[in-house]
Every structure is written in structure tokens, then in C-alpha cells.
Amino acid sequence: MKIATFNINNINKRLHNLTAWLERAQPDIVCLQELKAEQRAFPASTLRDLGYGGVWVGERYWNGVAILTRESNPVLTRDSLPGNPKDSQARYIEAAVNGVLIASIYLPNGNPQPGPKFDYKLAWFQRLIEHGEELMKAGVPVVLAGDYNVVPAVQDIYPTRSLDKNALIQPQSRQAYARLLSQGWTDALRTLQPDGPLWTFWDYERNRWPLDKGMRLDHFLLSPTVRDWLAHGGVDRWVRGEENASDHAPAWIVLDR
């Protein structure tokens, strides 16, 4: 089972990029973030023509998450993160696929910090930690995939001091990620590649893609059962180099049951 996560950064604007990658990579499950499309504008028919069913939560200008499955339909279990019924931002969706619970996550960016956006990021993260604990208690196979908007450690970003104030690398952000991991989740990509760069994101500004000044924002967290199935994985860097590309590249793992 090949599972991918991809912050597409506007699904309709980059639909050709998405379909070209799907046809080449052939993932079985895809978690998408930053759809930037309202619910009825999601390109379900185009994806269905490629053999993918899906569930999604849209939002007209920002956010938006989806789960696609090849030659099957995911069974929706949640379309929002519990803990704040007033939060209407489309950042979390969860579905059952072939006996595994899959979540697509778009954690808040949090910039500028300090301020209300950073406070929202940390509060959202706390809700994810609490939900993660409940999923752990349930004992079911779970994959929490997506754009966490957190650089977990110094090795996960190119050498720079220019981003010292950025919400992605603040101690509070990293500590929240570490608290989530401490429940027993496995960071799949870093487990597969313990050392060295593992970029999934290159900003559009300051020539960061050509200079390979990237960072790791997109993660797969696996529950203990799923950890035992982890076979291999990687990042499809070539997607970032295509015309009209998202600033993220798809990351993927393969589970062998």
C-alpha cells in the first residue's frame, strides 16, 4: 500500500501537475492539503477518470483537505478536528481505507509570531495531540499524514538564521510535535532516513528551489501496528521542478502487510 501526502497549493490551478504525478507515481492513497477550493469546486470527476475516489472538505480561498483512494472509496469518519466546534477552518479529514484509519492534516502556519495566528497554531496542535491520544487508546492502525507546518529539528531545514522568528521552527512548535510523537507515533520518513536533508518544501522566494534551500514540513506519523509494516518511502522532488509547481513536493511511504 503506497500512501502519499501532497500540499497541492490550489488544486484547480495545479490540476495538471496533480494528475501528471498521479499517473506516474500511482499511489494507492493520497492525502491532499491546501485545496483552496470550495466544496462543490473540487475536481472529483477528473480524479474519478483517473481511478480515484475521494472525500474532501473544501474552503473557498484557503485551506481544504482531501483523501483520495485508487479504485475504491474512502469511508469518511471525521471531517474536522474535535475540540473546538466553532473552528470552521478546513484543516482535518479522516477516513477508513482498507482497514487503516487515514488522516489528512493541514496544521496552521502560525505566522506572524507572536500573535493570534501563532496562538491558534498552538491551540490547534493541542487539539491534535488530544485526538492523537484517543486514537492511540483505540488501538487501531492509524496514519496521520500531511503538512504539519513544523520543522521538527535543526537537520530538517537548510542552514540559515533568516527564519529564526518563523513560527515553523519556534521551540513551542517543535515541542508540540515532540509531545505528539511521545504518545508512541513513529515519524516514518525520518525513521527511514535518519540522517541528512529530507526536504519536502522550498519557498518560491529568494531562489530557494534552484539553490535547494528546503525544509521538511510534510510528515507521516504511524501508530505502532503500522510502524511494523513500514517498508520504504521518499520524496518525489521532481514534482517541485515542474512548471506551475506547488512549493511542496509529494512525500510517500509504502506499507507492506
N, C-alpha and C positions, 0 to 999 in steps of 0.2 A: 504494500500500500504506500503510494507516494503522496505525501502531503506537502503543500506549498503555502507560503504566505507572501502576499504582494500588496504593498501600498501603491495603488494604481494612480492616485492623484488626478482624479477626474475620469471616470470610466468611459463616458461617451466621447470625450476629447481624445482619449487614448485607446479606443476600442480596437483599432487595427493593431496596436502594439500588444494588447492583451491576447487577441485571437491568434496572432502570429506566434506568440510564446506558447500558448496552449497547444497549438498544432505541433510545435516542435518538441516541447517538454513532456506533454501527455501526463500531467499529474492526475491522480485519482480524486484528490480533494484539494480545493483551493480556498484559502481564507483571504478575502479582499478587504482593504481599508481605504478610506478617503474617497468614497464613490463620488461625492459631490453631485448627487442626482436625487431628485425626489423619488418617492416610491414607484410611481407609475412611469417614470422615465428610465428605469433600469432596463438594459437591453436583453431581456430574458429570451426573446425569440432568436436573436443572433447566437446566443450562447447555447440554446437548445439545439440549433442546427449543427453545432459542433459536438453535440452529445452530452452537454452539461445541464443538469437540473440545478435548482438553487433556491435558497431562502435569503432574504435581504431586508435591511432596514435602511431606508433612504432618508436623505435630508437635502433640501434644495440646493444650498450653496456650499455647505461644509460637511465634514464627517461622512457617515454612511459606511456600513459594513455588510459583508455578504459571505456566504459559504456555498461553494459550487461543488457538485459531485458528478463524476463521469459515469454515464449510463445508469444512473439511479437518482433518486430524490432524497435529499436530507430531510430528517424529521425534526422540525423546529421544536426546541424545548424552552428556549428563552429568547426574547427579543430586546432585553435590556438588562443592565446590571442591577441586582437588588440593592436596597439600602437607602434609596432616595427617590420616592415616587414622583417628585417634582422635576427631576432631571430628565429633560426631553431630548438631550443630545444623542444622536445615533452612533454609539461607540461600542456596543457589545451585542453579539448574537451567538447563540449556542444551538447545536443540533446533534442528533444521534445519527451516526453513519457506520454501518457495518459493525455494530457492537461497540463503537468508540464514541465518546462524547467529545465533540469538537467545538472550540470557541474561537471566534474571530474578534480580536481586540484592537481598538484604536484608542490608546491611552492619551489623555490630554497632553499637549505640548508644554504648557505652563509658562511660556514667555509672554511678557517680560516678568522677571522676578527680581525682588519680591513684589507681591501684589496679588489681586484677586484671582488671576489666572493660575498662578502658582499654587495658591491655596486650594483651588478647585482640583488641580492635578493631584495634590497630596490626598485630598479627601476622596477622590475617585479611586486612587491607588489603595487607600484603606478599605474601601468597599470591595475591591477586587481581592484583597488579602482575606477579608472575612468570607467572601464567597468561595475562594480557593480552599479555605479550611473546611467548609461544608462539603465541597466536592471530595476532598481527601477523606473525610469521615464516611462518605458514601461508599468508598472503596471501588468505584467503577473506573475503567480505563478512560483517561482524560488527556487531551492535548489542548493546551492554552496557547494559541498561535496569534501572532500579529505584530503590529507596530506599537511597542511599549513606550516609545519616546524617552527611553532611558539608555544611556551608555553605561553598562554595568561596572566597568573598571577602566583603568588608565590604558590598558592594552587594546581597548575597544574603540580608540579614537586616534587619529593621526597626531603627531606631536605638535602642540600649539598652546599658546597662552591666550589667544584671541577669544576663546569661548569660556573663559573662567567664570563669567557671570551667567552663562546659559543654563536654563532650567534642566537641560538634558543630563548635565554632569554634576549637579549640586549634590552635596552629601545626603540631603534628605531624600532625593530621588533614588540614589544608589542604595541607601539604607532600606527604603521601602521595597525595592527589588530583592534585596538580600533577605528581608523578612518573609517575603513570599516564598523564596527558594527554601528557607529554613523549615517550611512545612513538610518538605520531602520531595519537592519538584526537582526535576533534572533539566538543566539548561542544555538542550540537545546539541546545538551547533558547537558550543564551547567544549562540550564533552568529546565530540568527535575530533575537534581541532583545538587541543589545549593551549597551544602557543601561537603567537603571531597574529597578524591582521586578519580580520574576517568581516570586511566592510559589507554593509547592505544599503548604505545611504551615502550619497555625495551631493552636497548642496549645489544648486545652479550657479551660485555666486562665486566670484574670485577663482574661476577656472579650476574648481576643486575636482571635477571628474577627470580632465586630462592629466592633472597632477597627482591623481589617486590619493587625494586627501579626503578620506572617508571616515565613517564611523559605523558601529554596529547598533542598530535600533530595533531590528526585527528578530524576534525570538520565538522558539518553541519550548514551552515548559511541559514536561511529561510526568504523569503520575507514575508511581513505582512499577505497576504492571507494564505500562507502555515502555518504560525505560529498558526493560528486558528485551523488547522487540526491536530496539533501535539498531539499524544495520549501517546506514551511511547517510550522507547529506552534503549540502553545499549551497553555493550562491550562484545564480545564473547572471554573472556580471555582464555578459554580452548584451543583455536587455537594456542596461543603463546606457550603452553606447549607441543605441538605435536613434534614428530621427524621431523627434517628438516624444522622447522618453520621459517616464516618471523619474523623479530624483531618487527613487528606491529601485533596487533590483530584487527579483523574486528569490526567496530562500526556500529550501526544501529539505525534507528528510524522507527516508524510506524505512518503513516498519516491516519487519519480517516475522510473521506469526507462525 
